[in-house]
Amino acid sequence: MSFASQSPDVFIPFVVSVLPAVFLLGVFTVVKLVDIWLECMQHLVGIARIRSHYRSLGPEAAVYFAADNGRWPETQLTPELRRGSQFAYLGTTASMIAFINNVVAGAGVTLLTNALLGGRHAGLAFGCGAVAVVILMTVFLAFQRWRFSGIDQRIFKEKK
């Protein structure tokens, strides 16, 4: 981008073609990361079920596979939820990548706004980019919460 930024005739078409592609790739990555996390949760539930079966095989197995020594979902809370559910949603890998991706989108909005305003209102352009980041992050967190809500119900039913 630094080479292209030296010529406005090259810079604007470059930004308009590259930043949307990078953003779209980021969206695909984030969606896949959410799906991977959901699969991980399902596998942890399966492992807990297997450990529960092993505990029933005898007194020695009950000690060896005790729920207190196991990982979530046998223990009370996931490590993420010990800090609160809001932090848990912000602390996922998908959230971190989504934030970076949304900053890329915000930079694109800033550059586009600045170009449309003739480069005279950099503060306004930056504000538009920041608003875009906040809106996109809110949309992502709502998407992530929606995707996790379906699995949460099944996990808690399996634990009972």
C-alpha positions as CSV (number, residue, x, y, z in Angstrom):
1,M,0.0,0.0,0.0
2,S,2.9,2.4,0.6
3,F,4.0,2.2,-3.0
4,A,0.4,2.8,-4.2
5,S,-0.2,5.6,-1.8
6,Q,2.3,7.9,-3.6
7,S,-0.1,8.2,-6.6
8,P,-3.8,8.9,-6.0
9,D,-4.6,7.5,-9.4
10,V,-3.2,4.1,-8.3
11,F,-4.0,4.2,-4.6
12,I,-7.8,4.5,-4.8
13,P,-8.3,1.6,-7.2
14,F,-5.8,-0.5,-5.2
15,V,-7.7,0.1,-2.0
16,V,-11.1,-0.5,-3.5
17,S,-10.0,-3.8,-4.9
18,V,-7.7,-5.2,-2.1
19,L,-9.4,-4.2,1.1
20,P,-12.8,-5.8,0.3
21,A,-11.0,-9.0,-0.7
22,V,-9.0,-9.0,2.6
23,F,-12.2,-8.2,4.6
24,L,-14.2,-11.0,2.9
25,L,-11.4,-13.5,3.6
26,G,-11.4,-12.4,7.2
27,V,-15.2,-13.0,7.4
28,F,-14.8,-16.5,6.1
29,T,-12.1,-17.2,8.6
30,V,-14.1,-15.9,11.5
31,V,-17.2,-17.9,10.6
32,K,-15.0,-21.0,10.4
33,L,-13.4,-20.3,13.7
34,V,-16.8,-20.1,15.3
35,D,-17.7,-23.4,13.8
36,I,-14.5,-25.0,15.0
37,W,-15.1,-23.7,18.6
38,L,-18.6,-25.3,18.5
39,E,-17.2,-28.6,17.3
40,C,-14.6,-28.4,20.2
41,M,-17.4,-27.9,22.7
42,Q,-19.3,-31.0,21.3
43,H,-16.1,-33.1,21.6
44,L,-15.6,-32.0,25.1
45,V,-19.1,-33.1,26.0
46,G,-18.4,-36.5,24.4
47,I,-15.2,-36.8,26.4
48,A,-17.1,-36.0,29.6
49,R,-19.6,-38.7,28.7
50,I,-16.8,-41.3,28.2
51,R,-15.2,-40.3,31.5
52,S,-18.5,-40.7,33.2
53,H,-18.8,-44.2,31.8
54,Y,-15.3,-45.1,32.9
55,R,-16.1,-43.9,36.5
56,S,-18.8,-46.5,36.6
57,L,-16.4,-49.4,35.9
58,G,-15.2,-49.7,39.5
59,P,-13.9,-47.9,42.6
60,E,-10.4,-47.5,41.2
61,A,-11.7,-46.1,37.9
62,A,-14.1,-43.8,39.9
63,V,-11.0,-42.2,41.7
64,Y,-8.9,-42.0,38.5
65,F,-11.7,-40.5,36.4
66,A,-13.2,-38.3,39.1
67,A,-15.1,-35.3,37.8
68,D,-13.0,-33.0,40.0
69,N,-9.9,-34.0,38.0
70,G,-11.6,-33.6,34.7
71,R,-12.0,-30.6,32.4
72,W,-15.1,-28.8,31.5
73,P,-18.0,-29.8,31.1
74,E,-17.5,-32.0,34.2
75,T,-16.5,-29.1,36.3
76,Q,-18.8,-26.2,37.2
77,L,-17.6,-23.5,34.7
78,T,-15.5,-23.3,31.6
79,P,-12.3,-21.4,32.2
80,E,-13.6,-18.6,30.0
81,L,-16.8,-18.3,32.0
82,R,-15.0,-17.8,35.2
83,R,-14.3,-14.3,34.1
84,G,-17.9,-13.6,32.9
85,S,-19.8,-14.4,29.8
86,Q,-19.1,-11.1,28.1
87,F,-15.3,-11.7,28.5
88,A,-15.8,-15.2,27.2
89,Y,-17.4,-14.0,24.0
90,L,-14.7,-11.3,23.6
91,G,-11.9,-13.8,24.4
92,T,-12.5,-16.3,21.6
93,T,-10.0,-16.6,18.8
94,A,-12.8,-15.7,16.4
95,S,-13.5,-12.4,18.3
96,M,-9.8,-11.4,18.1
97,I,-9.6,-12.1,14.4
98,A,-13.0,-10.4,13.8
99,F,-11.7,-7.3,15.6
100,I,-8.6,-7.2,13.3
101,N,-10.8,-7.8,10.3
102,N,-13.2,-5.1,11.4
103,V,-10.3,-2.6,11.8
104,V,-9.3,-3.4,8.2
105,A,-12.9,-2.6,7.1
106,G,-12.8,0.6,9.2
107,A,-9.6,1.6,7.5
108,G,-11.3,1.0,4.2
109,V,-14.2,3.2,5.2
110,T,-11.9,5.9,6.5
111,L,-9.9,5.9,3.2
112,L,-13.1,5.9,1.1
113,T,-14.7,8.6,3.1
114,N,-11.6,10.7,3.0
115,A,-11.3,10.3,-0.8
116,L,-15.0,11.1,-1.3
117,L,-14.7,14.3,0.8
118,G,-11.6,15.4,-1.2
119,G,-9.2,14.8,1.7
120,R,-10.3,17.9,3.6
121,H,-12.1,16.2,6.5
122,A,-9.8,13.6,7.9
123,G,-11.4,13.7,11.4
124,L,-14.8,13.0,10.0
125,A,-13.4,10.2,7.8
126,F,-11.7,8.7,10.9
127,G,-15.0,8.9,12.8
128,C,-16.8,7.1,10.1
129,G,-14.2,4.4,10.1
130,A,-14.4,4.0,13.9
131,V,-18.2,3.8,13.7
132,A,-17.9,1.1,11.1
133,V,-15.6,-0.9,13.4
134,V,-18.1,-0.6,16.3
135,I,-21.0,-1.6,14.1
136,L,-19.2,-4.6,12.5
137,M,-17.9,-5.8,15.9
138,T,-21.5,-5.6,17.3
139,V,-22.8,-7.6,14.4
140,F,-20.0,-10.2,14.8
141,L,-20.7,-10.6,18.6
142,A,-24.4,-11.0,17.9
143,F,-23.6,-13.6,15.2
144,Q,-21.3,-15.5,17.6
145,R,-23.8,-15.4,20.4
146,W,-26.5,-16.7,18.1
147,R,-24.3,-19.5,16.9
148,F,-23.3,-20.5,20.4
149,S,-26.9,-20.3,21.7
150,G,-28.0,-23.5,19.8
151,I,-25.1,-25.6,21.2
152,D,-25.4,-24.2,24.8
153,Q,-28.9,-25.7,25.2
154,R,-27.7,-29.1,24.0
155,I,-24.6,-29.1,26.2
156,F,-26.6,-28.3,29.4
157,K,-29.1,-31.0,28.5
158,E,-26.3,-33.6,28.1
159,K,-24.8,-32.7,31.4
160,K,-28.0,-33.5,33.4
